[in-house]
């Protein structure tokens, strides 16, 4: 009975799991003072366990959630951890992503954003705006929370023009280039 009690107490409640997950992800995406590898944005797992007072089992629940939105990833040996996407800290996409060679299977390919920025995007394209890359998704469930507009990209033309694109997480892609307006195939307003 003691082992069962220990297991139940070590599990995070759903509310606590969401709160901790958001805090950990925020640190890994945006904390410029966190000790990290500058090219891959990996942080020692021991730092996260200590700073957030988590057990390894609790952190595993955050890294391997029951839904398919994997916001955190471990290194192969689990000694390092990073956010899957959404970084504002410098990161080298070739170090963390898998190059996309062809956009044939990417029929839905969008960047979610606020409606107030659409005029600038139509004029100048999607740029990195204080971020190391522009991110996209191929799945409606992965569109950025609070997005009011979906900017659809002709990914095949983008790749054929010589731009590089990387798969950096489940349903998440990124490029370090500005996406010129001629590669925007459609604008879809989610909020009027």
C-alpha positions in Angstrom: 0.0 0.0 0.0 2.8 2.4 0.7 4.2 2.1 -2.8 0.8 2.9 -4.3 0.4 5.9 -2.1 3.8 7.2 -3.1 2.9 6.8 -6.8 -0.4 8.7 -6.4 1.3 11.5 -4.4 4.1 11.9 -7.0 1.6 12.4 -9.9 0.7 16.0 -10.7 -2.9 17.0 -10.6 -4.2 18.2 -14.0 -4.3 21.9 -12.8 -0.9 21.7 -11.2 0.5 19.9 -14.3 -0.7 22.7 -16.6 0.6 25.4 -14.3 4.1 23.7 -13.9 4.2 22.9 -17.6 3.6 26.5 -18.6 6.2 27.7 -16.2 8.8 25.2 -17.3 8.1 25.9 -21.0 8.3 29.7 -20.5 11.7 29.3 -18.8 13.0 27.1 -21.6 11.6 29.3 -24.4 12.5 32.8 -23.1 14.8 32.9 -20.1 18.0 34.4 -21.5 19.8 33.9 -18.2 19.2 30.2 -18.0 22.3 28.2 -18.5 21.9 26.6 -21.9 23.7 25.3 -24.9 23.7 28.3 -27.3 23.1 26.3 -30.5 20.4 23.9 -29.3 18.7 25.7 -26.4 19.1 22.5 -24.2 19.2 23.2 -20.5 20.5 20.6 -17.9 17.5 18.6 -16.7 18.9 18.8 -13.2 18.4 22.6 -13.2 14.7 22.2 -14.1 14.2 19.5 -11.5 15.8 21.6 -8.8 14.3 25.0 -9.8 10.8 23.8 -10.1 11.0 21.2 -7.3 10.0 18.3 -9.6 10.8 14.6 -9.4 12.0 13.0 -12.6 8.6 11.2 -12.8 6.7 14.5 -12.6 9.0 16.0 -15.3 8.4 12.9 -17.5 4.6 13.6 -17.3 5.3 17.1 -18.6 7.6 15.9 -21.4 5.3 13.0 -22.4 1.8 14.4 -22.0 -1.4 12.4 -22.6 -2.3 14.8 -25.5 -0.2 15.1 -28.7 1.1 18.6 -28.0 4.7 17.8 -26.9 6.0 21.1 -25.8 9.2 19.7 -24.2 11.8 17.3 -25.4 14.7 15.5 -23.7 18.1 14.8 -25.2 18.8 11.1 -26.0 20.2 10.5 -22.5 17.6 12.6 -20.7 20.3 14.8 -19.1 19.2 17.8 -21.1 15.8 19.3 -21.9 14.5 22.1 -24.1 11.2 23.5 -25.4 10.1 22.0 -28.7 9.3 25.4 -30.3 8.5 29.0 -29.6 11.9 30.2 -28.5 12.8 33.8 -28.2 16.4 32.9 -27.3 18.9 32.3 -30.0 18.8 28.8 -31.5 20.3 27.1 -34.6 17.6 25.3 -36.4 19.9 22.9 -38.2 21.1 21.7 -34.8 17.6 20.8 -33.5 15.4 20.3 -36.6 15.1 17.8 -39.4 15.4 19.4 -42.9 12.2 19.3 -45.0 13.2 18.5 -48.6 9.7 18.5 -50.2 6.4 20.0 -49.2 4.3 17.5 -51.0 2.6 16.1 -47.9 2.1 19.5 -46.3 -1.2 20.6 -47.7 -2.2 22.6 -44.6 0.7 24.9 -43.7 0.0 28.0 -41.7 1.4 30.7 -39.3 -1.1 32.0 -36.7 -1.0 35.7 -35.7 -2.9 38.7 -34.6 -5.1 40.5 -37.1 -3.4 43.9 -36.4 -0.2 42.7 -38.1 -1.7 41.4 -41.3 -1.2 44.6 -43.3 2.6 44.6 -42.6 2.8 40.8 -43.4 1.1 41.3 -46.8 3.5 44.1 -47.6 6.8 42.8 -46.1 6.2 39.1 -45.5 6.5 37.1 -42.3 9.7 38.1 -40.4 11.3 36.8 -37.3 10.2 39.7 -35.0 12.7 39.3 -32.1 12.6 35.5 -32.5 15.3 33.3 -34.0 12.9 31.8 -36.5 9.4 31.9 -38.0 7.3 28.9 -37.0 4.4 27.1 -38.8 2.2 24.1 -38.3 0.6 21.5 -40.5 -2.2 20.8 -38.0 -5.2 23.0 -37.0 -4.8 21.9 -33.4 -1.3 23.4 -33.2 -2.2 26.9 -34.2 -0.9 29.4 -31.7 -3.3 30.2 -28.9 -4.9 33.6 -29.4 -4.3 33.6 -33.2 -6.9 35.7 -35.0 -5.5 35.1 -38.6 -4.0 32.1 -40.3 -1.4 33.0 -42.9 -1.3 30.0 -45.4 2.0 29.5 -47.0 2.7 27.8 -50.4 5.4 25.6 -48.8 6.3 23.8 -52.1 7.1 27.1 -53.9 9.0 28.3 -50.7 11.2 25.3 -50.7 11.7 25.3 -54.5 12.9 28.9 -54.3 15.8 27.7 -52.1 14.6 28.6 -48.6 15.3 26.1 -45.8 12.6 24.6 -43.6 13.0 22.3 -40.6 10.6 20.1 -38.7 11.3 21.0 -35.0 8.6 19.1 -33.2 5.3 17.2 -33.7 3.4 19.3 -36.3 5.8 22.2 -35.9 8.1 23.6 -38.6 10.4 26.6 -38.7 12.6 28.7 -41.0 15.3 31.3 -40.1 14.3 33.3 -43.2 11.8 36.0 -43.7 8.9 34.5 -45.8 8.3 37.0 -48.6 4.7 38.0 -49.4 4.7 36.1 -52.7 4.7 32.8 -50.8 1.5 33.7 -49.0 -1.3 31.7 -50.7 -4.3 32.7 -48.5 -5.3 34.7 -45.4 -8.0 33.1 -43.2 -9.6 35.3 -40.5 -10.6 33.3 -37.4 -12.0 36.4 -35.5 -13.8 39.3 -37.2 
